[in-house]
Amino acid sequence: EVQLLESGGGLEQPGGSLRLSCAASGFTFSSYVMTWVRQAPGEGLEWVSTISGTDGRTWYADSVKGRFTISRDNSKNTLFLQMNSLRAEDTAIYYCAKVRRDHDVDFDYWGRGTLVTVSS
Amino acid sequence: EIVLTQSPATLSLSPGERATLSCRASQSVSSYLAWYQQKPGQAPRLLIYDASNRATGIPARFSGSGSGTDFTLTISSLEPEDFAVYYCQQRSTWPPITFGQGTRLEIK
């Protein structure tokens, strides 16, 4: 059974940093592109960042480029999101998601999410 | 950036009725469009991929159609558990991967 479990969220001040993790199980983690999607309170879904399986290619939304870094440790089946220079508008539930197949970037499994709150 | 516009914003129907949700893209996305269902407090769930293919375990009452810029998600006969928010998402041209703003399907 595929499972994705996010952690690392919490309350942080503007300008601060957080590191999110997503522990994956039930599939060959290194074979799949992985993605972070966020959802601000009461709002819709927003794509944040995507990373390829093994060659380290990354992609970012303009809203987080230069502040967030996506990475993965395939030996530990874990996806990360390093979030720096946090802003109030980064407040959201952050979901990690697995792509359905190869580089077909729609998402067949999602974690339950971790809440990030940026406030002074 | 490809913008996806969903309509209506809210759809009020009764169990047993047919639901038709629309997603329009600002430029062609071919058939590279997915639909998700999200219930309160839950993660999104993939329903349809590549415009018309049901994801694993999705009931046959859910169907998708369309290509290019106009897409439809149809729920043939609403069950109580179908009342939720529905999002479309394109993977044709990215980054960025984009989602529609959502349609809330509520009980009338």
Interface residues (C-beta under 8 A of the other chain):
Chain A: T35 V37 G44 L45 E46 W47 T50 W59 Y60 A61 D62 Y95 R100 D104 V105 D106 F107 D108 W110 G111 R112 G113
Chain B: A34 Y36 Q38 Q42 A43 P44 R45 L46 Y49 D50 A55 T56 Y87 Q89 R91 W94 P95 P96 I97 T98 F99 G100 Q101 G102
